[in-house]
Amino acid sequence: MAFLNRYPTPRGYALVAPRRHVADVVRGPTSAQYLALQAVVHTVAVAINHVVPTERTYILSLGSMQGNSHIHRHVAPLPPGTPYGQQQYHALRSENGVIAQTPDDVATLGAAIRAALAD
């Protein structure tokens, strides 16, 4: 499954996760399941790049066994022209700013990404 981040730092920031609970990205899925998840991540990232202007796409596996043990991938499109000092982890940290968005903004962006997935 894929869904937009509720508190995005860049516009179009999404998460991709398997529907069944998997706690460890290395010891949890089989090779085939891991590759299938990566294929979905790639498909979602391509769709986001069709909708959101993107200089580079960050794909990360974050989480913690203490607080967020379900594996998931972060797909974060870096806007073009972002100064180097504001790229990489800086661009993903919520303390550096979260995009204000209305439910209608999220619905419109989600619909555009779904349409790109259907192409």
N, CA, C and O of each residue as an XYZ file, in Angstrom:
476
protein
N       0.843     -1.173      0.000
C       0.000      0.000      0.000
C       0.886      1.232      0.000
O       2.019      1.204      0.479
N       0.353      2.301     -0.541
C       1.085      3.568     -0.579
C       0.132      4.680     -0.159
O      -1.055      4.662     -0.487
N       0.670      5.634      0.564
C      -0.150      6.767      1.008
C       0.737      7.976      1.206
O       1.939      7.860      1.448
N       0.112      9.151      1.097
C       0.843     10.394      1.282
C       1.138     10.614      2.759
O       0.324     10.296      3.626
N       2.307     11.158      3.026
C       2.714     11.495      4.385
C       1.770     12.565      4.929
O       1.491     13.559      4.259
N       1.289     12.354      6.136
C       0.360     13.319      6.738
C       1.037     14.657      7.043
O       0.392     15.705      7.020
N       2.331     14.612      7.326
C       3.091     15.821      7.644
C       4.317     15.896      6.719
O       5.448     15.688      7.158
N       4.077     16.196      5.441
C       5.185     16.156      4.475
C       6.147     17.326      4.625
O       5.754     18.449      4.938
N       7.387     17.031      4.397
C       8.380     18.101      4.310
C       8.514     18.544      2.860
O       8.444     19.747      2.609
N       8.705     17.647      1.881
C       8.509     18.065      0.497
C       7.118     17.629      0.007
O       6.583     16.621      0.469
N       6.549     18.380     -0.914
C       5.246     18.031     -1.501
C       5.368     16.695     -2.247
O       6.304     16.496     -3.022
N       4.434     15.799     -2.012
C       4.430     14.502     -2.669
C       5.100     13.403     -1.867
O       5.201     12.270     -2.338
N       5.557     13.714     -0.670
C       6.222     12.742      0.205
C       5.227     11.623      0.531
O       4.147     11.878      1.063
N       5.597     10.400      0.211
C       4.700      9.253      0.405
C       5.418      8.131      1.152
O       6.643      8.123      1.277
N       4.629      7.199      1.637
C       5.162      5.994      2.259
C       4.584      4.787      1.542
O       3.431      4.802      1.109
N       5.395      3.738      1.420
C       4.984      2.484      0.794
C       5.281      1.377      1.792
O       6.385      1.305      2.333
N       4.302      0.515      2.039
C       4.473     -0.556      3.023
C       3.706     -1.795      2.582
O       2.691     -1.691      1.894
N       4.188     -2.953      2.975
C       3.408     -4.165      2.699
C       2.159     -4.176      3.574
O       2.168     -3.628      4.676
N       1.099     -4.790      3.093
C      -0.137     -4.869      3.880
C       0.023     -5.779      5.099
O      -0.491     -5.484      6.178
N       0.738     -6.882      4.913
C       0.928     -7.766      6.075
C       2.044     -7.193      6.943
O       2.949     -6.523      6.446
N       1.970     -7.463      8.234
C       2.972     -6.927      9.155
C       4.310     -7.627      8.941
O       4.409     -8.853      9.002
N       5.319     -6.828      8.693
C       6.692     -7.308      8.580
C       7.530     -6.345      9.414
O       7.512     -5.138      9.172
N       8.256     -6.866     10.383
C       8.974     -6.003     11.321
C      10.410     -5.702     10.915
O      10.948     -4.666     11.306
N      11.038     -6.569     10.151
C      12.460     -6.389      9.841
C      12.671     -6.481      8.340
O      12.271     -7.463      7.714
N      13.291     -5.475      7.765
C      13.457     -5.401      6.310
C      14.418     -6.467      5.775
O      14.336     -6.834      4.603
N      15.316     -6.962      6.609
C      16.273     -7.968      6.163
C      15.807     -9.375      6.518
O      15.848    -10.267      5.671
N      15.368     -9.587      7.748
C      14.982    -10.922      8.195
C      13.504    -11.234      7.983
O      13.095    -12.385      8.137
N      12.703    -10.246      7.636
C      11.263    -10.465      7.518
C      10.803    -11.024      6.187
O      10.265    -12.130      6.143
N      11.000    -10.287      5.094
C      10.489    -10.761      3.806
C      11.451    -11.741      3.128
O      12.655    -11.739      3.386
N      10.891    -12.568      2.265
C      11.738    -13.382      1.397
C      12.348    -12.453      0.353
O      11.944    -11.295      0.243
N      13.303    -12.944     -0.403
C      13.901    -12.132     -1.477
C      12.837    -11.685     -2.470
O      12.841    -10.537     -2.914
N      11.932    -12.584     -2.816
C      10.872    -12.243     -3.773
C       9.943    -11.168     -3.199
O       9.538    -10.256     -3.919
N       9.606    -11.266     -1.919
C       8.736    -10.265     -1.295
C       9.445     -8.910     -1.215
O       8.829     -7.870     -1.450
N      10.720     -8.922     -0.889
C      11.507     -7.693     -0.832
C      11.550     -7.018     -2.199
O      11.336     -5.811     -2.310
N      11.825     -7.800     -3.233
C      11.889     -7.247     -4.585
C      10.529     -6.754     -5.062
O      10.444     -5.758     -5.781
N       9.466     -7.445     -4.666
C       8.115     -6.991     -5.023
C       7.811     -5.640     -4.372
O       7.221     -4.764     -5.004
N       8.211     -5.472     -3.114
C       8.017     -4.186     -2.441
C       8.824     -3.100     -3.148
O       8.327     -1.992     -3.352
N      10.050     -3.406     -3.517
C      10.878     -2.422     -4.215
C      10.269     -2.042     -5.559
O      10.364     -0.888     -5.978
N       9.645     -3.002     -6.238
C       8.992     -2.698     -7.519
C       7.845     -1.718     -7.310
O       7.651     -0.810     -8.118
N       7.087     -1.892     -6.236
C       5.987     -0.966     -5.929
C       6.557      0.410     -5.591
O       6.032      1.429     -6.040
N       7.625      0.439     -4.803
C       8.274      1.713     -4.455
C       8.680      2.456     -5.732
O       8.440      3.657     -5.859
N       9.286      1.749     -6.659
C       9.716      2.371     -7.918
C       8.512      2.900     -8.698
O       8.545      4.022     -9.202
N       7.469      2.111     -8.796
C       6.267      2.524     -9.531
C       5.651      3.770     -8.914
O       5.270      4.696     -9.629
N       5.553      3.796     -7.597
C       4.994      4.963     -6.899
C       5.903      6.177     -7.094
O       5.415      7.281     -7.336
N       7.210      5.983     -6.992
C       8.143      7.098     -7.168
C       8.050      7.695     -8.574
O       8.089      8.915     -8.737
N       7.928      6.842     -9.579
C       7.787      7.333    -10.952
C       6.500      8.150    -11.092
O       6.504      9.212    -11.715
N       5.411      7.661    -10.520
C       4.136      8.390    -10.591
C       4.245      9.743     -9.891
O       3.766     10.751    -10.410
N       4.867      9.766     -8.725
C       5.047     11.036     -8.009
C       5.868     12.000     -8.854
O       5.552     13.188     -8.927
N       6.922     11.495     -9.493
C       7.776     12.349    -10.334
C       7.028     12.903    -11.543
O       7.394     13.960    -12.058
N       6.000     12.220    -12.000
C       5.186     12.739    -13.109
C       4.296     13.895    -12.656
O       3.900     14.737    -13.461
N       3.990     13.927    -11.374
C       3.040     14.912    -10.849
C       3.734     16.080    -10.155
O       3.299     17.225    -10.278
N       4.799     15.797     -9.435
C       5.482     16.800     -8.615
C       6.846     17.101     -9.234
O       7.614     16.171     -9.480
N       7.171     18.364     -9.491
C       8.504     18.683     -9.999
C       9.561     18.138     -9.030
O       9.526     18.424     -7.833
N      10.490     17.359     -9.561
C      11.441     16.636     -8.713
C      12.839     16.707     -9.298
O      13.053     16.393    -10.469
N      13.790     17.123     -8.469
C      15.196     17.124     -8.874
C      15.823     15.756     -8.606
O      16.623     15.262     -9.401
N      15.453     15.160     -7.492
C      15.980     13.862     -7.087
C      14.938     13.234     -6.167
O      14.226     13.942     -5.456
N      14.852     11.915     -6.182
C      13.901     11.228     -5.309
C      14.663     10.473     -4.236
O      15.518      9.637     -4.529
N      14.340     10.778     -2.998
C      14.938     10.053     -1.872
C      14.056      8.865     -1.545
O      12.837      8.996     -1.437
N      14.676      7.701     -1.386
C      13.968      6.490     -0.979
C      14.724      5.931      0.214
O      15.896      5.569      0.115
N      14.029      5.869      1.345
C      14.677      5.452      2.583
C      13.858      4.393      3.300
O      12.640      4.305      3.144
N      14.550      3.602      4.081
C      13.899      2.681      4.996
C      14.212      3.186      6.391
O      15.345      3.077      6.862
N      13.210      3.736      7.045
C      13.374      4.255      8.398
C      12.396      3.547      9.322
O      11.486      2.861      8.856
N      12.572      3.702     10.593
C      11.691      3.088     11.580
C      12.511      2.595     12.748
O      13.736      2.721     12.762
N      11.834      2.037     13.720
C      12.495      1.561     14.925
C      11.706      0.404     15.501
O      10.475      0.416     15.480
N      12.394     -0.581     16.007
C      11.702     -1.702     16.650
C      10.999     -1.230     17.920
O      10.066     -1.885     18.384
N      11.431     -0.102     18.492
C      10.816      0.409     19.712
C       9.551      1.224     19.447
O       8.704      1.340     20.334
N       9.403      1.790     18.249
C       8.280      2.674     18.050
C       7.524      2.515     16.752
O       6.342      2.849     16.681
N       8.180      2.013     15.728
C       7.528      1.886     14.427
C       8.122      0.662     13.743
O       8.962      0.780     12.851
N       7.677     -0.505     14.168
C       8.341     -1.735     13.733
C       7.802     -2.306     12.422
O       8.254     -3.368     11.991
N       6.870     -1.645     11.792
C       6.357     -2.120     10.501
C       7.246     -1.556      9.406
O       7.417     -0.340      9.322
N       7.826     -2.426      8.553
C       8.709     -1.884      7.524
C       7.921     -1.028      6.533
O       6.762     -1.301      6.221
N       8.579     -0.011      6.064
C       7.981      0.891      5.088
C       9.103      1.669      4.420
O      10.194      1.811      4.973
N       8.821      2.168      3.231
C       9.766      2.997      2.496
C       9.221      4.420      2.440
O       8.031      4.646      2.220
N      10.110      5.349      2.641
C       9.792      6.758      2.468
C      10.188      7.124      1.040
O      11.305      6.837      0.608
N       9.282      7.751      0.318
C       9.538      8.220     -1.036
C       9.345      9.733     -0.997
O       8.223     10.226     -0.887
N      10.455     10.458     -1.088
C      10.407     11.907     -0.906
C      11.021     12.613     -2.110
O      12.225     12.508     -2.343
N      10.195     13.334     -2.878
C      10.716     14.063     -4.045
C      11.336     15.400     -3.632
O      10.668     16.241     -3.029
N      12.591     15.586     -3.953
C      13.274     16.840     -3.645
C      12.916     17.869     -4.713
O      13.118     17.614     -5.900
N      12.388     19.026     -4.313
C      12.041     20.050     -5.306
C      13.278     20.575     -6.032
O      14.341     20.711     -5.426
N      13.146     20.871     -7.326
C      14.267     21.461     -8.066
C      14.709     22.775     -7.431
O      13.889     23.544     -6.930
N      16.008     23.017     -7.459
C      16.541     24.279     -6.955
C      16.735     24.330     -5.450
O      17.107     25.376     -4.918
N      16.496     23.237     -4.753
C      16.713     23.231     -3.307
C      18.209     23.410     -3.045
O      19.019     22.644     -3.567
N      18.588     24.411     -2.245
C      20.013     24.612     -1.966
C      20.627     23.356     -1.341
O      19.968     22.640     -0.587
N      21.885     23.102     -1.661
C      22.541     21.881     -1.206
C      22.438     21.696      0.314
O      22.217     20.578      0.780
N      22.591     22.745      1.070
C      22.525     22.657      2.531
C      21.144     22.277      3.056
O      21.003     21.938      4.231
N      20.123     22.330      2.200
C      18.765     21.973      2.600
C      18.313     20.660      1.972
O      17.131     20.319      2.014
N      19.254     19.929      1.391
C      18.934     18.640      0.779
C      19.185     17.510      1.768
O      19.533     17.749      2.925
N      19.008     16.296      1.309
C      19.229     15.061      2.038
C      18.428     15.054      3.338
O      17.245     15.391      3.317
N      19.025     14.687      4.456
C      18.245     14.562      5.694
C      17.597     15.876      6.109
O      16.511     15.871      6.690
N      18.242     16.994      5.823
C      17.659     18.291      6.168
C      16.280     18.441      5.534
O      15.356     18.945      6.173
N      16.135     18.009      4.282
C      14.870     18.144      3.565
C      13.773     17.261      4.153
O      12.591     17.509      3.912
N      14.137     16.248      4.910
C      13.160     15.290      5.444
C      12.787     15.540      6.898
O      11.820     14.963      7.394
N      13.523     16.372      7.572
C      13.288     16.588      9.009
C      12.158     17.588      9.231
O      12.216     18.723      8.758
N      11.146     17.158      9.946
C       9.966     18.005     10.165
C      10.293     19.277     10.939
O       9.598     20.282     10.789
N      11.326     19.252     11.755
C      11.675     20.468     12.495
C      12.198     21.570     11.569
O      12.341     22.718     11.989
N      12.482     21.225     10.316
C      12.893     22.227      9.326
C      11.711     22.755      8.519
O      11.886     23.552      7.598
N      10.508     22.305      8.871
C       9.304     22.807      8.230
C       8.476     21.711      7.595
O       8.993     20.812      6.930
N       7.188     21.809      7.816
C       6.214     20.877      7.245
C       5.314     21.679      6.320
O       4.952     22.814      6.631
N       4.956     21.100      5.197
C       4.102     21.789      4.237
C       2.673     21.866      4.782
O       2.084     20.851      5.154
N       2.133     23.071      4.823
C       0.736     23.250      5.217
C      -0.135     22.825      4.036
O       0.064     23.276      2.908
N      -1.098     21.954      4.312
C      -1.974     21.484      3.246
C      -3.367     21.219      3.807
O      -3.523     20.774      4.944
N      -4.356     21.497      2.997
C      -5.734     21.232      3.378
C      -6.103     19.813      2.940
O      -5.405     19.220      2.118
N      -7.183     19.271      3.478
C      -7.642     17.964      2.989
C      -7.897     17.968      1.475
O      -7.650     16.966      0.804
N      -8.387     19.083      0.944
C      -8.601     19.178     -0.505
C      -7.274     19.137     -1.269
O      -7.191     18.528     -2.336
N      -6.239     19.783     -0.724
C      -4.913     19.729     -1.352
C      -4.428     18.283     -1.433
O      -3.933     17.844     -2.471
N      -4.572     17.552     -0.339
C      -4.123     16.157     -0.281
C      -4.922     15.304     -1.267
O      -4.358     14.475     -1.982
N      -6.236     15.515     -1.297
C      -7.093     14.736     -2.198
C      -6.732     15.005     -3.660
O      -6.686     14.078     -4.468
N      -6.483     16.245     -3.994
C      -6.117     16.596     -5.370
C      -4.782     15.972     -5.754
O      -4.651     15.405     -6.839
N      -3.795     16.073     -4.873
C      -2.486     15.482     -5.148
C      -2.601     13.961     -5.247
O      -2.028     13.354     -6.152
N      -3.332     13.351     -4.331
C      -3.511     11.897     -4.378
C      -4.182     11.447     -5.658
O      -3.789     10.438     -6.243
N      -5.193     12.184     -6.100
C      -5.879     11.839     -7.345
C      -4.941     11.943     -8.556
O      -4.993     11.115     -9.465
N      -4.092     12.962     -8.552
C      -3.139     13.135     -9.661
C      -2.119     11.989     -9.674
O      -1.760     11.493    -10.742
N      -1.657     11.573     -8.510
C      -0.707     10.474     -8.437
C      -1.393      9.169     -8.853
O      -0.809      8.379     -9.596
N      -2.604      8.935     -8.394
C      -3.349      7.730     -8.820
C      -3.528      7.703    -10.337
O      -3.401      6.652    -10.966
N      -3.822      8.863    -10.915
C      -3.967      8.923    -12.381
C      -2.651      8.595    -13.068
O      -2.642      7.904    -14.086
N      -1.536      9.084    -12.523
C      -0.227      8.767    -13.104
C       0.083      7.282    -12.952
O       0.728      6.697    -13.822
N      -0.359      6.675    -11.879
C      -0.162      5.230    -11.693
C      -0.945      4.427    -12.737
O      -0.519      3.350    -13.154
N      -2.083      4.964    -13.146
C      -2.932      4.252    -14.110
C      -2.398      4.352    -15.536
O      -2.770      3.546    -16.388
N      -1.536      5.323    -15.806
C      -0.992      5.500    -17.175
C      -0.023      4.410    -17.541
O       0.519      4.411    -18.646
